[in-house]
Amino acid sequence: REMEGLEASGSSYICTLCDSSRAEASQNMVLHSITRCHEENLERYEIWRTNPFSESADELRDRVKGVSAKPFLETQPTLDALHCDIGNATEFYKIFQDEIGEVYEKVNPSREQRRSWRAALDKQLRNKMKLKPVMRMNGNYARKLMTMEAVEVVCELVPSEERQEALRELMRLYLQMKPVWRATCPAKECPDQLCRYSFNSQRFADLLSSTFKYRYNGKITNYLHKTLAHVPEIIERDGSIGAWASEGNESGNKLFRRFRKMNARQ
């Protein structure tokens, strides 16, 4: 949280593809265009580094729209399919807890209450789906959690039938959208879902801003924003998102950890 800009979860700018702020993205969830590019990010970083107009930190941050780190690994701003899965599954996991505790009709529930809802959710997922709780969301857990089967299991703990139906609808829409950013070539593999993507994302956004308003009033997560607003445009530009997913990079982590143990100076 000490860091500024897009690297930190506390930043008011949430997107590496457009200049939207968190509040703007939560009010208008779908209609955003990709406006950032690599060259502009480099220029903005230089302005951040040199502060040519001798501005205050807040003025400077507003001028560079949150770019306070050098984008040295980027050639074109895009979206990562694996972390899209992980980020959205983390969000659904929190929605499930909120629905078990009926947060939509409560004001500021205590930490103990929240802990008990999480424990109930973990226990239910472990018993019914053999899903062990994880410290931090990972790809395998995300894939199992984002299924209709998981929603049915969670709905057993949600008191209101109306809220159960809303959760089912939310997951149905999500599962219609997911193949589009997961497929290696969406135009061939899931053309129908690709055509319906904007329609589905609009319905998904409408659900969030009405039924789940208690969670998305003035805020939204980075990956939900990217999922709803930018997927069709990236696919039009690059042809795919899933083809460049980062599972391949992640698979090296186990090796890197081992090498670090064996070869690093202590």
N, C-alpha and C positions, 0 to 999 in steps of 0.2 A: 504493500500500500504506500510505501515511501516513494516508489517510482512514479513518474508521471506518464501520461500518454497511453498509447494503446496496449502497452505491455502489462498494465496494471488493471486489476478487476475494478478498481475504484474510479477509473477514468469516465468522464462524461461522454467522450467520443467512443463509440462501441464498434465501429466497423472499419476494416482495412480496405473495403471496396468503395465506400461512399462516405460523405462528411456528416452523416446523420448523428445526432446526439441520442442518448438513451431515451430521453423524454419524447423526442420527435418520433423515434422508431417505435415507441409503444403506442403513440396515437395513430400513426399511419404505418401499419405493419407490413404492407405489401408493395406500395408504389414507390420504389426507389430505383434509381439507375446507378450503374457503376461509374463513378466519377474520378476515382483515384488511379494513378498509374505509377510505375516504378520511378520514372524521371522526376515526377512531381514529389514523390516521397523523399527522394534524395535531396531535392531543393529545399523542401520543408525542414529536413533534418539539419541542413547547413544553416538555415535561418535560426533554428533552435540553438545550434551550437554557438553561433557567432553573435546573435541578438543585435543585428545591424542598426535597429531603430531605438536601442536602449529602452526597451519596454519592460514593464513589470512581468512577473512570472505568469499571471493570469492573462494579461494581454497577449503575451508571446504564445502561450498555449492555444489561445483562440486563433491567432494568426496561422499557426502551423497545423491547426485542427488535430491536436493530439499526437502528432508524429514527433516523438522525442528520442527515438532510437534509430540507428542507421539500418536501413533494410538491405543487408548485404547478402542474404540468401534468396532474395526474391527477384524474379525476372518479370513476373506479371502477377498482380494481386489476384488470388483465387480462393477457393474454399477446399478444405481437406475433408474427404468423405469419412474417414475413420473418426476424426475428432468432432465432426458433425454428429455422428451416431452417439459418441460418448457425451458430448455437451447436452444434446437433447434428451438422452436417457436420464442424465443427472436431474434435468428439469422435471421430467415425468415422475421420477422417483420422489421428488419433493411435492409435486402435485398430489400423488397418491397419499402421502402422509397427511397433507392438508385436508384432503377429502375424508380420510378416515376420522380426523379430528373435527370435521365440519367447521373449518376455519372461516368459511364464507359468512357465518352468522356470529363469529366471535370477534372481540377486540383484544389485540395483544395477548395471545395465549402465553402461559409461562413456559420456561425452559423445560420444566419437569413434564408438563403436558406434551410438549413436542417430542421429548425423549420417549415417552410412553407410546406415542403414535408410531414412531420409527421402530420401536421394539416390536410392536404388533405387526407392522408390515414385514419386517425381517423374518419374524417367526412364521407368518403365513406363507411367504415366498419359499422359505426353507422346507416347510412341511409339505406344501402342495406341489412345488416345482423343483425341489432339490437345489434351490439357489442359495448358496451360502452368502452371508453378508460380506461386502468388501469394504476395505478402508477407503479406497478411492475407485471411482467408476472405471472399468476397463472395457475393452471391445467385446469380449466374450459375454460379460454380464449384460452389457447394453443390448446385445443381439437377443438374449433370452428375455430380457425385461420388456422389450418393445414388440410384444406379440399380443394377439387377441386372447390367447390362453392366460397370459399374465394379468390382463385387465379383468377377466372373469374371476380370477382368484382374488384380486384386490377388491372387486365389487362385493364379494361376500362380507367384507368388513365395512362397506359404506352404507350407512343407515337409509339414506333417501334414494328411492327408485329413480327419481328424476335425475339426481346427480350421477347415479350409476350409468344411466343412458347417455349422459353428456360425456362421461369418461370413455364409454365404448365408441361414441361418435368421433371423439378426439383421436383415439387410436386408429380407427378405421381410416380417417383422412390422412393421418401420418403414414400409415402403411401403404396408402395409395401414392404418396409423394416420394417415399424413401427409394424405390427402385430407380427413380430418375437420377438421383445423384450417386447411386451405388453402381449402376450399370456401366460396363466398359464402353458400350456404344448405345445410349438410350434410344436414338432414332430407330435402331433396328430391334433392340431387345424389348423395349416397352413403349412403343409409339403412342398407344392410347393414353397411358399415364402421363407421358410428356405433353400431349395435347391438352389434357385436363389439369395440368399442374397449376396454372394461374387460378383456375376456378377453385380447385381444392385448397390452395394456400389462402385464398380469400375467405373461404368458409371456415378454415382452421383459425384464421385471425379473428373472424367475427365471433367464434366460440370463445376464444381467449378474452376478447374485450367485453364480452357480455357475461357468460356463465362463470368465467374464471377471473372476473375483473379485480377481485380482491388481491390477486397476485400480479397482475400486469397493468396496474394503474400508475402510469408514469415511469415504468421500468420494463425492460425486456432483456433477455440474455443475448450475448453476441451471436451465438450459433442459431438461436431461434430466428433472430432478425435476418441472418444470411440465408437460412433455409427458406424463409417465407418470401424474401424480397429479391434475392439475386440469382437463384439457381437457373431459371430459364435463360437469362442473359449470358451467364457463363457458358452454358451448353451451346447456345447459339454461336458464341465466340470460339470456344475450344473444341466443341463436339462431345466433350465428356468431362465428368468430374471424377467418377469412380476409377477411371484408368490410372489416375495419378495418386490414388489413395496411399496413406503412409504406413500401412501394415508392413510393407517391405522394410522401411526404415526402422520401425519399432522392433522388428525381429532381431536386429543387431544388438539391442540393449543388453540382452543376457550375456552376449559375448563381451561387450565393452566393460560390463561390470566385472566380469571374470579377469579380463586383462588388467583392469585397474588394480584389482587385488594382487595379481601376481607380479606385475611389472612396476607399479608405482613405488617411488621412494617413500618410506614411512616417515 
